[in-house]
């Protein structure tokens, strides 16, 4: 019983993309996944789409604008703020400085470090999805 909506993922590493998608499907989540390798096209999609978005996953280190800049742009856009889309960072970067920056400079619903192996990544994603399946927010389907 997954919440309805598209899962938006901004990730430029093809290996991480493949692992993410395999784990999501293994967890039984069949939502459509929209992939973006950079923030400009992700922002344009989020702003222009009429699709319901379930959750956004973003890496921090991306070509062009980074994931932090993307989140700031989303927070500054009245249309996207009104959409109230849950936003989670999923990155290899887990420095204290990066974590502090995202929690003090913007609204973010989570910061997770990519697992160092498949099982760790699977446990991390399972935790994230279980939380958002139960959490109430403006876009909840129940």
Backbone torsions as a table, in degrees:
resi	resn	phi	psi	omega
1	UNK	NA	72.6	-179.5
2	UNK	-80.9	148.0	173.3
3	UNK	-63.4	146.4	179.3
4	UNK	-71.7	156.2	172.8
5	UNK	121.9	162.9	-179.1
6	UNK	-78.4	142.3	170.4
7	UNK	-97.3	119.5	179.2
8	UNK	-100.1	127.3	-179.6
9	UNK	-127.0	127.6	176.6
10	UNK	-110.5	106.9	-173.2
11	UNK	-151.4	127.2	-178.0
12	UNK	-101.2	-3.1	180.0
13	UNK	-95.6	114.1	-176.8
14	UNK	-61.8	-32.1	177.7
15	UNK	-66.5	-44.5	178.2
16	UNK	-63.7	-38.1	177.5
17	UNK	-60.3	-48.5	-178.5
18	UNK	-61.9	-43.9	179.4
19	UNK	-65.1	-45.5	179.3
20	UNK	-56.0	-51.0	-176.6
21	UNK	-64.4	-40.7	179.0
22	UNK	-61.0	-42.6	-179.2
23	UNK	-68.1	-44.0	179.8
24	UNK	-57.8	-44.8	179.7
25	UNK	-68.3	-39.1	177.7
26	UNK	-62.2	-32.7	178.0
27	UNK	-76.6	-3.5	177.5
28	UNK	83.6	18.6	-179.9
29	UNK	-93.5	117.9	-174.6
30	UNK	-110.1	14.9	176.4
31	UNK	-58.6	150.7	172.4
32	UNK	-64.1	140.3	176.2
33	UNK	-114.2	123.3	175.0
34	UNK	-101.8	123.7	-177.5
35	UNK	-104.2	137.8	174.0
36	UNK	-134.5	141.7	-180.0
37	UNK	-100.6	-5.5	177.0
38	UNK	-150.0	163.4	-169.2
39	UNK	-78.5	-28.4	-176.0
40	UNK	-61.0	-49.6	-178.6
41	UNK	-70.4	-32.1	176.4
42	UNK	-63.6	-46.0	179.6
43	UNK	-60.5	-45.8	-179.4
44	UNK	-61.9	-42.6	177.6
45	UNK	-61.3	-49.4	-178.4
46	UNK	-59.3	-39.9	-177.6
47	UNK	-71.3	-37.6	-171.2
48	UNK	-96.3	-18.2	-173.1
49	UNK	-74.6	149.7	170.8
50	UNK	-99.9	-3.2	177.6
51	UNK	-65.8	144.4	171.1
52	UNK	-74.9	134.1	178.5
53	UNK	-105.2	127.3	179.0
54	UNK	-81.7	-45.7	-172.4
55	UNK	-162.9	143.5	174.1
56	UNK	-110.9	128.8	170.4
57	UNK	-111.1	131.0	177.8
58	UNK	-136.0	136.0	168.4
59	UNK	-73.1	163.9	175.2
60	UNK	-91.5	-50.1	-176.9
61	UNK	-84.0	105.3	-178.0
62	UNK	-135.3	157.1	177.1
63	UNK	-67.0	147.6	-176.3
64	UNK	72.0	-132.7	176.3
65	UNK	-68.1	140.5	179.6
66	UNK	-83.4	175.5	-178.5
67	UNK	-63.4	-33.0	177.9
68	UNK	-64.4	-43.2	177.5
69	UNK	-63.5	-38.5	176.8
70	UNK	-59.2	-47.2	-178.8
71	UNK	-63.4	-39.7	176.6
72	UNK	-62.4	-40.5	177.8
73	UNK	-63.6	-41.2	177.9
74	UNK	-62.0	-45.9	-179.4
75	UNK	-63.7	-29.7	-177.7
76	UNK	-84.6	-10.8	-176.8
77	UNK	-95.1	118.3	-176.7
78	UNK	-60.3	-35.8	179.7
79	UNK	-66.1	-45.7	-178.8
80	UNK	-71.9	-36.0	176.6
81	UNK	-60.8	-38.8	-179.6
82	UNK	-67.4	-29.1	178.5
83	UNK	-69.1	-20.4	175.1
84	UNK	50.2	52.0	-177.5
85	UNK	-86.3	124.2	176.4
86	UNK	-58.9	135.4	-174.7
87	UNK	-126.6	125.2	-178.6
88	UNK	-127.3	131.3	171.3
89	UNK	-84.6	134.1	174.6
90	UNK	-133.3	103.9	-168.1
91	UNK	-143.5	158.2	171.3
92	UNK	-76.4	-20.0	178.5
93	UNK	-81.4	116.4	179.4
94	UNK	-129.8	27.8	-177.7
95	UNK	-65.3	150.5	178.0
96	UNK	-57.1	-39.2	-178.7
97	UNK	-63.0	-42.7	179.4
98	UNK	-65.9	-44.4	179.9
99	UNK	-62.0	-46.7	179.4
100	UNK	-60.8	-42.4	-178.8
101	UNK	-60.0	-46.4	-176.0
102	UNK	-70.6	-30.7	-179.1
103	UNK	-84.8	-21.6	-178.8
104	UNK	-99.3	-21.2	-175.2
105	UNK	-106.0	-3.9	-176.8
106	UNK	-160.9	172.9	173.3
107	UNK	-90.6	125.6	179.0
108	UNK	-143.2	143.5	-176.2
109	UNK	-100.4	-0.4	176.9
110	UNK	175.6	152.4	175.7
111	UNK	-138.0	115.8	-178.1
112	UNK	-127.8	145.2	176.7
113	UNK	-93.8	133.9	178.5
114	UNK	-57.6	140.1	178.5
115	UNK	-63.8	150.7	179.1
116	UNK	-81.9	-12.1	174.6
117	UNK	-145.8	172.6	-173.9
118	UNK	-58.7	-47.3	-177.1
119	UNK	-65.2	-39.7	178.5
120	UNK	-64.6	-43.1	178.2
121	UNK	-64.1	-41.3	178.7
122	UNK	-60.9	-44.9	178.8
123	UNK	-62.9	-40.1	178.3
124	UNK	-62.8	-49.0	-179.4
125	UNK	-65.3	-38.1	177.9
126	UNK	-61.1	-42.5	178.0
127	UNK	-61.1	-46.1	-178.8
128	UNK	-62.5	-50.0	-177.8
129	UNK	-65.2	-41.5	178.3
130	UNK	-59.7	-41.1	178.1
131	UNK	-60.7	-49.6	-175.0
132	UNK	-75.0	-18.1	172.3
133	UNK	-70.3	-32.2	-177.8
134	UNK	-94.3	-27.5	-175.0
135	UNK	-69.7	139.6	174.0
136	UNK	-93.7	134.5	174.6
137	UNK	-153.5	171.5	-173.6
138	UNK	-56.5	-24.6	-178.9
139	UNK	-99.1	8.8	179.5
140	UNK	-59.2	138.6	-179.2
141	UNK	-87.3	-3.0	178.3
142	UNK	-130.6	NA	NA
